[in-house]
């Protein structure tokens, strides 16, 4: 059962990493004084949260599997 948690956690973390990489440059681009109305910063933050949640799922899966 722990292996399922590990695999699901890795998939969630990979999706979060891809989302964070996709919107990292957009969130950190210079705005030159103009307000940006894009969702790059929000999606970047969601990607980071997904990575953290996925890695915590991996840790729980490891604990279930081996302890």
PDB file of N, CA, C, O and CB in Angstrom:
ATOM      1  N   UNK A   1       0.819  -1.198   0.000  1.00  0.00           N
ATOM      2  CA  UNK A   1       0.000   0.000   0.000  1.00  0.00           C
ATOM      3  C   UNK A   1       0.861   1.260   0.000  1.00  0.00           C
ATOM      4  O   UNK A   1       0.477   2.288  -0.557  1.00  0.00           O
ATOM      5  CB  UNK A   1      -0.931  -0.001   1.203  1.00  0.00           C
ATOM      6  N   UNK A   2       2.016   1.167   0.624  1.00  0.00           N
ATOM      7  CA  UNK A   2       2.895   2.330   0.651  1.00  0.00           C
ATOM      8  C   UNK A   2       3.427   2.713  -0.711  1.00  0.00           C
ATOM      9  O   UNK A   2       3.660   3.888  -0.991  1.00  0.00           O
ATOM     10  CB  UNK A   2       4.036   2.079   1.568  1.00  0.00           C
ATOM     11  N   UNK A   3       3.620   1.699  -1.572  1.00  0.00           N
ATOM     12  CA  UNK A   3       4.130   1.989  -2.917  1.00  0.00           C
ATOM     13  C   UNK A   3       3.149   2.835  -3.709  1.00  0.00           C
ATOM     14  O   UNK A   3       3.552   3.674  -4.515  1.00  0.00           O
ATOM     15  CB  UNK A   3       4.419   0.692  -3.670  1.00  0.00           C
ATOM     16  N   UNK A   4       1.847   2.611  -3.476  1.00  0.00           N
ATOM     17  CA  UNK A   4       0.834   3.412  -4.170  1.00  0.00           C
ATOM     18  C   UNK A   4       0.950   4.874  -3.752  1.00  0.00           C
ATOM     19  O   UNK A   4       0.885   5.770  -4.593  1.00  0.00           O
ATOM     20  CB  UNK A   4      -0.591   2.876  -3.874  1.00  0.00           C
ATOM     21  N   UNK A   5       1.119   5.114  -2.461  1.00  0.00           N
ATOM     22  CA  UNK A   5       1.294   6.480  -1.978  1.00  0.00           C
ATOM     23  C   UNK A   5       2.553   7.126  -2.521  1.00  0.00           C
ATOM     24  O   UNK A   5       2.557   8.311  -2.855  1.00  0.00           O
ATOM     25  CB  UNK A   5       1.326   6.497  -0.476  1.00  0.00           C
ATOM     26  N   UNK A   6       3.626   6.344  -2.609  1.00  0.00           N
ATOM     27  CA  UNK A   6       4.878   6.874  -3.150  1.00  0.00           C
ATOM     28  C   UNK A   6       4.703   7.268  -4.610  1.00  0.00           C
ATOM     29  O   UNK A   6       5.136   8.345  -5.019  1.00  0.00           O
ATOM     30  CB  UNK A   6       6.012   5.842  -3.008  1.00  0.00           C
ATOM     31  N   UNK A   7       4.071   6.401  -5.399  1.00  0.00           N
ATOM     32  CA  UNK A   7       3.889   6.699  -6.822  1.00  0.00           C
ATOM     33  C   UNK A   7       2.951   7.882  -7.038  1.00  0.00           C
ATOM     34  O   UNK A   7       3.221   8.739  -7.879  1.00  0.00           O
ATOM     35  CB  UNK A   7       3.350   5.473  -7.552  1.00  0.00           C
ATOM     36  N   UNK A   8       1.862   7.936  -6.292  1.00  0.00           N
ATOM     37  CA  UNK A   8       0.936   9.067  -6.429  1.00  0.00           C
ATOM     38  C   UNK A   8       1.623  10.366  -6.005  1.00  0.00           C
ATOM     39  O   UNK A   8       1.460  11.397  -6.658  1.00  0.00           O
ATOM     40  CB  UNK A   8      -0.344   8.833  -5.582  1.00  0.00           C
ATOM     41  N   UNK A   9       2.379  10.318  -4.929  1.00  0.00           N
ATOM     42  CA  UNK A   9       3.110  11.505  -4.484  1.00  0.00           C
ATOM     43  C   UNK A   9       4.124  11.978  -5.502  1.00  0.00           C
ATOM     44  O   UNK A   9       4.276  13.181  -5.715  1.00  0.00           O
ATOM     45  CB  UNK A   9       3.804  11.225  -3.181  1.00  0.00           C
ATOM     46  N   UNK A  10       4.825  11.040  -6.140  1.00  0.00           N
ATOM     47  CA  UNK A  10       5.783  11.429  -7.174  1.00  0.00           C
ATOM     48  C   UNK A  10       5.084  12.053  -8.373  1.00  0.00           C
ATOM     49  O   UNK A  10       5.598  13.006  -8.958  1.00  0.00           O
ATOM     50  CB  UNK A  10       6.600  10.223  -7.621  1.00  0.00           C
ATOM     51  N   UNK A  11       3.922  11.531  -8.745  1.00  0.00           N
ATOM     52  CA  UNK A  11       3.184  12.116  -9.871  1.00  0.00           C
ATOM     53  C   UNK A  11       2.692  13.521  -9.534  1.00  0.00           C
ATOM     54  O   UNK A  11       2.753  14.417 -10.376  1.00  0.00           O
ATOM     55  CB  UNK A  11       1.993  11.221 -10.256  1.00  0.00           C
ATOM     56  N   UNK A  12       2.206  13.720  -8.310  1.00  0.00           N
ATOM     57  CA  UNK A  12       1.748  15.052  -7.904  1.00  0.00           C
ATOM     58  C   UNK A  12       2.923  16.025  -7.870  1.00  0.00           C
ATOM     59  O   UNK A  12       2.804  17.165  -8.319  1.00  0.00           O
ATOM     60  CB  UNK A  12       1.056  14.995  -6.520  1.00  0.00           C
ATOM     61  N   UNK A  13       4.062  15.572  -7.333  1.00  0.00           N
ATOM     62  CA  UNK A  13       5.237  16.439  -7.264  1.00  0.00           C
ATOM     63  C   UNK A  13       5.752  16.779  -8.660  1.00  0.00           C
ATOM     64  O   UNK A  13       6.186  17.907  -8.898  1.00  0.00           O
ATOM     65  CB  UNK A  13       6.346  15.771  -6.442  1.00  0.00           C
ATOM     66  N   UNK A  14       5.710  15.819  -9.588  1.00  0.00           N
ATOM     67  CA  UNK A  14       6.155  16.091 -10.955  1.00  0.00           C
ATOM     68  C   UNK A  14       5.229  17.092 -11.643  1.00  0.00           C
ATOM     69  O   UNK A  14       5.694  17.965 -12.375  1.00  0.00           O
ATOM     70  CB  UNK A  14       6.221  14.787 -11.767  1.00  0.00           C
ATOM     71  N   UNK A  15       3.931  16.971 -11.412  1.00  0.00           N
ATOM     72  CA  UNK A  15       2.991  17.935 -11.995  1.00  0.00           C
ATOM     73  C   UNK A  15       3.222  19.330 -11.421  1.00  0.00           C
ATOM     74  O   UNK A  15       3.185  20.320 -12.152  1.00  0.00           O
ATOM     75  CB  UNK A  15       1.535  17.493 -11.743  1.00  0.00           C
ATOM     76  N   UNK A  16       3.458  19.408 -10.126  1.00  0.00           N
ATOM     77  CA  UNK A  16       3.746  20.701  -9.511  1.00  0.00           C
ATOM     78  C   UNK A  16       5.042  21.301 -10.013  1.00  0.00           C
ATOM     79  O   UNK A  16       5.129  22.512 -10.221  1.00  0.00           O
ATOM     80  CB  UNK A  16       3.803  20.562  -8.015  1.00  0.00           C
ATOM     81  N   UNK A  17       6.059  20.460 -10.212  1.00  0.00           N
ATOM     82  CA  UNK A  17       7.337  20.956 -10.729  1.00  0.00           C
ATOM     83  C   UNK A  17       7.177  21.485 -12.145  1.00  0.00           C
ATOM     84  O   UNK A  17       7.728  22.532 -12.481  1.00  0.00           O
ATOM     85  CB  UNK A  17       8.399  19.848 -10.697  1.00  0.00           C
ATOM     86  N   UNK A  18       6.420  20.764 -12.985  1.00  0.00           N
ATOM     87  CA  UNK A  18       6.200  21.225 -14.360  1.00  0.00           C
ATOM     88  C   UNK A  18       5.427  22.538 -14.370  1.00  0.00           C
ATOM     89  O   UNK A  18       5.734  23.433 -15.159  1.00  0.00           O
ATOM     90  CB  UNK A  18       5.445  20.158 -15.174  1.00  0.00           C
ATOM     91  N   UNK A  19       4.432  22.660 -13.506  1.00  0.00           N
ATOM     92  CA  UNK A  19       3.652  23.899 -13.431  1.00  0.00           C
ATOM     93  C   UNK A  19       4.521  25.054 -12.954  1.00  0.00           C
ATOM     94  O   UNK A  19       4.427  26.163 -13.481  1.00  0.00           O
ATOM     95  CB  UNK A  19       2.446  23.724 -12.494  1.00  0.00           C
ATOM     96  N   UNK A  20       5.364  24.799 -11.961  1.00  0.00           N
ATOM     97  CA  UNK A  20       6.231  25.855 -11.434  1.00  0.00           C
ATOM     98  C   UNK A  20       7.252  26.285 -12.476  1.00  0.00           C
ATOM     99  O   UNK A  20       7.506  27.480 -12.627  1.00  0.00           O
ATOM    100  CB  UNK A  20       6.945  25.383 -10.161  1.00  0.00           C
ATOM    101  N   UNK A  21       7.840  25.342 -13.195  1.00  0.00           N
ATOM    102  CA  UNK A  21       8.814  25.686 -14.228  1.00  0.00           C
ATOM    103  C   UNK A  21       8.159  26.453 -15.374  1.00  0.00           C
ATOM    104  O   UNK A  21       8.771  27.351 -15.953  1.00  0.00           O
ATOM    105  CB  UNK A  21       9.488  24.421 -14.761  1.00  0.00           C
ATOM    106  N   UNK A  22       6.917  26.101 -15.700  1.00  0.00           N
ATOM    107  CA  UNK A  22       6.225  26.744 -16.821  1.00  0.00           C
ATOM    108  C   UNK A  22       5.966  28.221 -16.533  1.00  0.00           C
ATOM    109  O   UNK A  22       6.103  29.058 -17.425  1.00  0.00           O
ATOM    110  CB  UNK A  22       4.901  26.026 -17.115  1.00  0.00           C
ATOM    111  N   UNK A  23       5.597  28.542 -15.309  1.00  0.00           N
ATOM    112  CA  UNK A  23       5.204  29.907 -14.988  1.00  0.00           C
ATOM    113  C   UNK A  23       6.240  30.655 -14.166  1.00  0.00           C
ATOM    114  O   UNK A  23       5.969  31.759 -13.694  1.00  0.00           O
ATOM    115  CB  UNK A  23       3.906  29.896 -14.254  1.00  0.00           C
ATOM    116  N   UNK A  24       7.430  30.070 -13.983  1.00  0.00           N
ATOM    117  CA  UNK A  24       8.471  30.725 -13.192  1.00  0.00           C
ATOM    118  C   UNK A  24       8.952  32.002 -13.877  1.00  0.00           C
ATOM    119  O   UNK A  24       9.057  33.050 -13.240  1.00  0.00           O
ATOM    120  CB  UNK A  24       9.653  29.768 -12.965  1.00  0.00           C
ATOM    121  N   UNK A  25       9.244  31.915 -15.174  1.00  0.00           N
ATOM    122  CA  UNK A  25       9.759  33.082 -15.892  1.00  0.00           C
ATOM    123  C   UNK A  25       8.690  34.166 -16.006  1.00  0.00           C
ATOM    124  O   UNK A  25       8.992  35.356 -15.922  1.00  0.00           O
ATOM    125  CB  UNK A  25      10.253  32.678 -17.291  1.00  0.00           C
ATOM    126  N   UNK A  26       7.443  33.749 -16.196  1.00  0.00           N
ATOM    127  CA  UNK A  26       6.372  34.736 -16.316  1.00  0.00           C
ATOM    128  C   UNK A  26       6.153  35.475 -14.999  1.00  0.00           C
ATOM    129  O   UNK A  26       5.878  36.675 -14.994  1.00  0.00           O
ATOM    130  CB  UNK A  26       5.073  34.060 -16.761  1.00  0.00           C
ATOM    131  N   UNK A  27       6.274  34.764 -13.892  1.00  0.00           N
ATOM    132  CA  UNK A  27       6.059  35.396 -12.589  1.00  0.00           C
ATOM    133  C   UNK A  27       7.198  36.338 -12.232  1.00  0.00           C
ATOM    134  O   UNK A  27       6.982  37.314 -11.513  1.00  0.00           O
ATOM    135  CB  UNK A  27       5.904  34.335 -11.503  1.00  0.00           C
ATOM    136  N   UNK A  28       8.408  36.069 -12.718  1.00  0.00           N
ATOM    137  CA  UNK A  28       9.567  36.881 -12.361  1.00  0.00           C
ATOM    138  C   UNK A  28       9.966  37.860 -13.455  1.00  0.00           C
ATOM    139  O   UNK A  28      11.007  38.508 -13.345  1.00  0.00           O
ATOM    140  CB  UNK A  28      10.731  35.991 -12.040  1.00  0.00           C
ATOM    141  N   UNK A  29       9.159  37.982 -14.512  1.00  0.00           N
ATOM    142  CA  UNK A  29       9.494  38.897 -15.601  1.00  0.00           C
ATOM    143  C   UNK A  29       9.337  40.340 -15.122  1.00  0.00           C
ATOM    144  O   UNK A  29       8.443  40.644 -14.333  1.00  0.00           O
ATOM    145  CB  UNK A  29       8.598  38.631 -16.844  1.00  0.00           C
ATOM    146  N   UNK A  30      10.211  41.224 -15.603  1.00  0.00           N
ATOM    147  CA  UNK A  30      10.057  42.631 -15.203  1.00  0.00           C
ATOM    148  C   UNK A  30       8.780  43.223 -15.794  1.00  0.00           C
ATOM    149  O   UNK A  30       8.431  42.944 -16.941  1.00  0.00           O
ATOM    150  CB  UNK A  30      11.283  43.461 -15.652  1.00  0.00           C
ATOM    151  N   UNK A  31       8.092  44.034 -15.011  1.00  0.00           N
ATOM    152  CA  UNK A  31       6.815  44.585 -15.471  1.00  0.00           C
ATOM    153  C   UNK A  31       6.971  45.990 -16.035  1.00  0.00           C
ATOM    154  O   UNK A  31       6.046  46.495 -16.671  1.00  0.00           O
ATOM    155  CB  UNK A  31       5.811  44.599 -14.331  1.00  0.00           C
ATOM    156  N   UNK A  32       8.126  46.641 -15.820  1.00  0.00           N
ATOM    157  CA  UNK A  32       8.398  47.993 -16.319  1.00  0.00           C
ATOM    158  C   UNK A  32       7.321  48.978 -15.869  1.00  0.00           C
ATOM    159  O   UNK A  32       6.922  49.854 -16.636  1.00  0.00           O
ATOM    160  CB  UNK A  32       8.494  47.987 -17.850  1.00  0.00           C
ATOM    161  N   UNK A  33       6.856  48.840 -14.643  1.00  0.00           N
ATOM    162  CA  UNK A  33       5.885  49.761 -14.098  1.00  0.00           C
ATOM    163  C   UNK A  33       4.452  49.490 -14.487  1.00  0.00           C
ATOM    164  O   UNK A  33       3.541  50.137 -13.970  1.00  0.00           O
ATOM    165  CB  UNK A  33       6.231  51.105 -14.500  1.00  0.00           C
ATOM    166  N   UNK A  34       4.229  48.549 -15.388  1.00  0.00           N
ATOM    167  CA  UNK A  34       2.860  48.251 -15.808  1.00  0.00           C
ATOM    168  C   UNK A  34       2.341  47.075 -14.989  1.00  0.00           C
ATOM    169  O   UNK A  34       3.069  46.105 -14.777  1.00  0.00           O
ATOM    170  CB  UNK A  34       2.794  47.937 -17.339  1.00  0.00           C
ATOM    171  N   UNK A  35       1.104  47.143 -14.529  1.00  0.00           N
ATOM    172  CA  UNK A  35       0.559  46.006 -13.776  1.00  0.00           C
ATOM    173  C   UNK A  35       0.322  44.806 -14.679  1.00  0.00           C
ATOM    174  O   UNK A  35      -0.203  44.933 -15.785  1.00  0.00           O
ATOM    175  CB  UNK A  35      -0.748  46.400 -13.086  1.00  0.00           C
ATOM    176  N   UNK A  36       0.716  43.648 -14.190  1.00  0.00           N
ATOM    177  CA  UNK A  36       0.502  42.418 -14.966  1.00  0.00           C
ATOM    178  C   UNK A  36      -0.816  41.794 -14.543  1.00  0.00           C
ATOM    179  O   UNK A  36      -1.107  41.679 -13.353  1.00  0.00           O
ATOM    180  CB  UNK A  36       1.679  41.408 -14.768  1.00  0.00           C
ATOM    181  N   UNK A  37      -1.596  41.399 -15.508  1.00  0.00           N
ATOM    182  CA  UNK A  37      -2.900  40.799 -15.211  1.00  0.00           C
ATOM    183  C   UNK A  37      -2.849  39.307 -15.534  1.00  0.00           C
ATOM    184  O   UNK A  37      -3.891  38.682 -15.733  1.00  0.00           O
ATOM    185  CB  UNK A  37      -4.040  41.503 -16.019  1.00  0.00           C
ATOM    186  N   UNK A  38      -1.675  38.743 -15.587  1.00  0.00           N
ATOM    187  CA  UNK A  38      -1.556  37.312 -15.873  1.00  0.00           C
ATOM    188  C   UNK A  38      -1.592  36.536 -14.569  1.00  0.00           C
ATOM    189  O   UNK A  38      -1.344  37.090 -13.498  1.00  0.00           O
ATOM    190  CB  UNK A  38      -0.252  37.003 -16.657  1.00  0.00           C
ATOM    191  N   UNK A  39      -1.898  35.272 -14.663  1.00  0.00           N
ATOM    192  CA  UNK A  39      -1.951  34.431 -13.478  1.00  0.00           C
ATOM    193  C   UNK A  39      -0.665  33.686 -13.230  1.00  0.00           C
ATOM    194  O   UNK A  39      -0.677  32.660 -12.550  1.00  0.00           O
ATOM    195  CB  UNK A  39      -3.069  33.460 -13.593  1.00  0.00           C
ATOM    196  N   UNK A  40       0.453  34.166 -13.760  1.00  0.00           N
ATOM    197  CA  UNK A  40       1.710  33.443 -13.631  1.00  0.00           C
ATOM    198  C   UNK A  40       2.163  33.267 -12.201  1.00  0.00           C
ATOM    199  O   UNK A  40       2.614  32.186 -11.821  1.00  0.00           O
ATOM    200  CB  UNK A  40       2.769  34.142 -14.393  1.00  0.00           C
ATOM    201  N   UNK A  41       2.050  34.320 -11.396  1.00  0.00           N
ATOM    202  CA  UNK A  41       2.490  34.224 -10.011  1.00  0.00           C
ATOM    203  C   UNK A  41       1.635  33.270  -9.200  1.00  0.00           C
ATOM    204  O   UNK A  41       2.143  32.526  -8.361  1.00  0.00           O
ATOM    205  CB  UNK A  41       2.479  35.583  -9.370  1.00  0.00           C
ATOM    206  N   UNK A  42       0.331  33.294  -9.454  1.00  0.00           N
ATOM    207  CA  UNK A  42      -0.574  32.405  -8.722  1.00  0.00           C
ATOM    208  C   UNK A  42      -0.310  30.953  -9.113  1.00  0.00           C
ATOM    209  O   UNK A  42      -0.252  30.077  -8.250  1.00  0.00           O
ATOM    210  CB  UNK A  42      -2.053  32.778  -8.998  1.00  0.00           C
ATOM    211  N   UNK A  43      -0.151  30.697 -10.413  1.00  0.00           N
ATOM    212  CA  UNK A  43       0.092  29.323 -10.861  1.00  0.00           C
ATOM    213  C   UNK A  43       1.467  28.834 -10.420  1.00  0.00           C
ATOM    214  O   UNK A  43       1.650  27.645 -10.158  1.00  0.00           O
ATOM    215  CB  UNK A  43      -0.032  29.228 -12.386  1.00  0.00           C
ATOM    216  N   UNK A  44       2.431  29.744 -10.337  1.00  0.00           N
ATOM    217  CA  UNK A  44       3.749  29.395  -9.816  1.00  0.00           C
ATOM    218  C   UNK A  44       3.625  28.943  -8.360  1.00  0.00           C
ATOM    219  O   UNK A  44       4.225  27.944  -7.962  1.00  0.00           O
ATOM    220  CB  UNK A  44       4.724  30.596  -9.936  1.00  0.00           C
ATOM    221  N   UNK A  45       2.851  29.676  -7.575  1.00  0.00           N
ATOM    222  CA  UNK A  45       2.644  29.335  -6.165  1.00  0.00           C
ATOM    223  C   UNK A  45       1.900  28.008  -6.025  1.00  0.00           C
ATOM    224  O   UNK A  45       2.234  27.198  -5.160  1.00  0.00           O
ATOM    225  CB  UNK A  45       1.867  30.454  -5.451  1.00  0.00           C
ATOM    226  N   UNK A  46       0.887  27.780  -6.875  1.00  0.00           N
ATOM    227  CA  UNK A  46       0.159  26.507  -6.843  1.00  0.00           C
ATOM    228  C   UNK A  46       1.102  25.354  -7.184  1.00  0.00           C
ATOM    229  O   UNK A  46       1.001  24.281  -6.588  1.00  0.00           O
ATOM    230  CB  UNK A  46      -1.038  26.535  -7.829  1.00  0.00           C
ATOM    231  N   UNK A  47       2.018  25.560  -8.136  1.00  0.00           N
ATOM    232  CA  UNK A  47       2.995  24.526  -8.469  1.00  0.00           C
ATOM    233  C   UNK A  47       3.895  24.188  -7.297  1.00  0.00           C
ATOM    234  O   UNK A  47       4.210  23.021  -7.065  1.00  0.00           O
ATOM    235  CB  UNK A  47       3.835  24.963  -9.641  1.00  0.00           C
ATOM    236  N   UNK A  48       4.311  25.212  -6.553  1.00  0.00           N
ATOM    237  CA  UNK A  48       5.146  24.968  -5.371  1.00  0.00           C
ATOM    238  C   UNK A  48       4.359  24.192  -4.317  1.00  0.00           C
ATOM    239  O   UNK A  48       4.891  23.275  -3.692  1.00  0.00           O
ATOM    240  CB  UNK A  48       5.660  26.304  -4.779  1.00  0.00           C
ATOM    241  N   UNK A  49       3.087  24.562  -4.122  1.00  0.00           N
ATOM    242  CA  UNK A  49       2.258  23.836  -3.161  1.00  0.00           C
ATOM    243  C   UNK A  49       2.066  22.383  -3.576  1.00  0.00           C
ATOM    244  O   UNK A  49       2.076  21.488  -2.731  1.00  0.00           O
ATOM    245  CB  UNK A  49       0.900  24.516  -3.012  1.00  0.00           C
ATOM    246  N   UNK A  50       1.892  22.144  -4.874  1.00  0.00           N
ATOM    247  CA  UNK A  50       1.744  20.768  -5.352  1.00  0.00           C
ATOM    248  C   UNK A  50       3.014  19.963  -5.113  1.00  0.00           C
ATOM    249  O   UNK A  50       2.950  18.786  -4.758  1.00  0.00           O
ATOM    250  CB  UNK A  50       1.388  20.755  -6.840  1.00  0.00           C
ATOM    251  N   UNK A  51       4.179  20.602  -5.309  1.00  0.00           N
ATOM    252  CA  UNK A  51       5.432  19.890  -5.052  1.00  0.00           C
ATOM    253  C   UNK A  51       5.548  19.513  -3.578  1.00  0.00           C
ATOM    254  O   UNK A  51       5.939  18.392  -3.250  1.00  0.00           O
ATOM    255  CB  UNK A  51       6.636  20.749  -5.476  1.00  0.00           C
ATOM    256  N   UNK A  52       5.212  20.441  -2.695  1.00  0.00           N
ATOM    257  CA  UNK A  52       5.297  20.165  -1.259  1.00  0.00           C
ATOM    258  C   UNK A  52       4.323  19.059  -0.866  1.00  0.00           C
ATOM    259  O   UNK A  52       4.679  18.152  -0.115  1.00  0.00           O
ATOM    260  CB  UNK A  52       5.010  21.440  -0.443  1.00  0.00           C
ATOM    261  N   UNK A  53       3.087  19.136  -1.378  1.00  0.00           N
ATOM    262  CA  UNK A  53       2.091  18.118  -1.058  1.00  0.00           C
ATOM    263  C   UNK A  53       2.505  16.754  -1.611  1.00  0.00           C
ATOM    264  O   UNK A  53       2.342  15.738  -0.935  1.00  0.00           O
ATOM    265  CB  UNK A  53       0.720  18.522  -1.616  1.00  0.00           C
ATOM    266  N   UNK A  54       3.040  16.724  -2.837  1.00  0.00           N
ATOM    267  CA  UNK A  54       3.469  15.458  -3.425  1.00  0.00           C
ATOM    268  C   UNK A  54       4.610  14.827  -2.653  1.00  0.00           C
ATOM    269  O   UNK A  54       4.624  13.614  -2.441  1.00  0.00           O
ATOM    270  CB  UNK A  54       3.882  15.665  -4.861  1.00  0.00           C
ATOM    271  N   UNK A  55       5.569  15.642  -2.229  1.00  0.00           N
ATOM    272  CA  UNK A  55       6.692  15.085  -1.475  1.00  0.00           C
ATOM    273  C   UNK A  55       6.263  14.628  -0.084  1.00  0.00           C
ATOM    274  O   UNK A  55       6.819  13.670   0.452  1.00  0.00           O
ATOM    275  CB  UNK A  55       7.814  16.114  -1.361  1.00  0.00           C
ATOM    276  N   UNK A  56       5.279  15.306   0.502  1.00  0.00           N
ATOM    277  CA  UNK A  56       4.778  14.816   1.788  1.00  0.00           C
ATOM    278  C   UNK A  56       4.021  13.505   1.611  1.00  0.00           C
ATOM    279  O   UNK A  56       4.059  12.646   2.492  1.00  0.00           O
ATOM    280  CB  UNK A  56       3.869  15.866   2.448  1.00  0.00           C
ATOM    281  N   UNK A  57       3.327  13.340   0.471  1.00  0.00           N
ATOM    282  CA  UNK A  57       2.695  12.047   0.179  1.00  0.00           C
ATOM    283  C   UNK A  57       3.750  10.950   0.047  1.00  0.00           C
ATOM    284  O   UNK A  57       3.543   9.827   0.506  1.00  0.00           O
ATOM    285  CB  UNK A  57       1.852  12.133  -1.116  1.00  0.00           C
ATOM    286  N   UNK A  58       4.870  11.275  -0.573  1.00  0.00           N
ATOM    287  CA  UNK A  58       5.955  10.300  -0.706  1.00  0.00           C
ATOM    288  C   UNK A  58       6.479   9.911   0.673  1.00  0.00           C
ATOM    289  O   UNK A  58       6.724   8.733   0.935  1.00  0.00           O
ATOM    290  CB  UNK A  58       7.101  10.869  -1.580  1.00  0.00           C
ATOM    291  N   UNK A  59       6.652  10.892   1.555  1.00  0.00           N
ATOM    292  CA  UNK A  59       7.153  10.581   2.900  1.00  0.00           C
ATOM    293  C   UNK A  59       6.182   9.688   3.668  1.00  0.00           C
ATOM    294  O   UNK A  59       6.599   8.752   4.350  1.00  0.00           O
ATOM    295  CB  UNK A  59       7.401  11.873   3.686  1.00  0.00           C
ATOM    296  N   UNK A  60       4.889   9.979   3.555  1.00  0.00           N
ATOM    297  CA  UNK A  60       3.898   9.135   4.225  1.00  0.00           C
ATOM    298  C   UNK A  60       3.914   7.732   3.627  1.00  0.00           C
ATOM    299  O   UNK A  60       3.812   6.749   4.361  1.00  0.00           O
ATOM    300  CB  UNK A  60       2.484   9.753   4.112  1.00  0.00           C
ATOM    301  N   UNK A  61       4.041   7.625   2.300  1.00  0.00           N
ATOM    302  CA  UNK A  61       4.109   6.316   1.660  1.00  0.00           C
ATOM    303  C   UNK A  61       5.314   5.519   2.110  1.00  0.00           C
ATOM    304  O   UNK A  61       5.224   4.307   2.306  1.00  0.00           O
ATOM    305  CB  UNK A  61       4.137   6.470   0.165  1.00  0.00           C
ATOM    306  N   UNK A  62       6.446   6.193   2.276  1.00  0.00           N
ATOM    307  CA  UNK A  62       7.654   5.508   2.756  1.00  0.00           C
ATOM    308  C   UNK A  62       7.450   5.023   4.188  1.00  0.00           C
ATOM    309  O   UNK A  62       7.850   3.911   4.532  1.00  0.00           O
ATOM    310  CB  UNK A  62       8.886   6.447   2.677  1.00  0.00           C
ATOM    311  N   UNK A  63       6.831   5.853   5.020  1.00  0.00           N
ATOM    312  CA  UNK A  63       6.597   5.433   6.409  1.00  0.00           C
ATOM    313  C   UNK A  63       5.632   4.255   6.477  1.00  0.00           C
ATOM    314  O   UNK A  63       5.825   3.338   7.276  1.00  0.00           O
ATOM    315  CB  UNK A  63       6.050   6.603   7.237  1.00  0.00           C
ATOM    316  N   UNK A  64       4.593   4.276   5.643  1.00  0.00           N
ATOM    317  CA  UNK A  64       3.634   3.166   5.637  1.00  0.00           C
ATOM    318  C   UNK A  64       4.298   1.890   5.135  1.00  0.00           C
ATOM    319  O   UNK A  64       4.037   0.803   5.649  1.00  0.00           O
ATOM    320  CB  UNK A  64       2.409   3.508   4.762  1.00  0.00           C
ATOM    321  N   UNK A  65       5.154   2.026   4.133  1.00  0.00           N
ATOM    322  CA  UNK A  65       5.760   0.848   3.520  1.00  0.00           C
ATOM    323  C   UNK A  65       6.813   0.208   4.420  1.00  0.00           C
ATOM    324  O   UNK A  65       6.873  -1.017   4.532  1.00  0.00           O
ATOM    325  CB  UNK A  65       6.381   1.219   2.187  1.00  0.00           C
ATOM    326  N   UNK A  66       7.634   1.021   5.055  1.00  0.00           N
ATOM    327  CA  UNK A  66       8.815   0.476   5.723  1.00  0.00           C
ATOM    328  C   UNK A  66       8.747   0.491   7.244  1.00  0.00           C
ATOM    329  O   UNK A  66       9.607  -0.112   7.886  1.00  0.00           O
ATOM    330  CB  UNK A  66      10.011   1.231   5.292  1.00  0.00           C
ATOM    331  N   UNK A  67       7.765   1.151   7.850  1.00  0.00           N
ATOM    332  CA  UNK A  67       7.742   1.228   9.318  1.00  0.00           C
ATOM    333  C   UNK A  67       6.444   0.706   9.867  1.00  0.00           C
ATOM    334  O   UNK A  67       6.248   0.693  11.083  1.00  0.00           O
ATOM    335  CB  UNK A  67       7.960   2.657   9.790  1.00  0.00           C
TER     336      UNK A  67
END
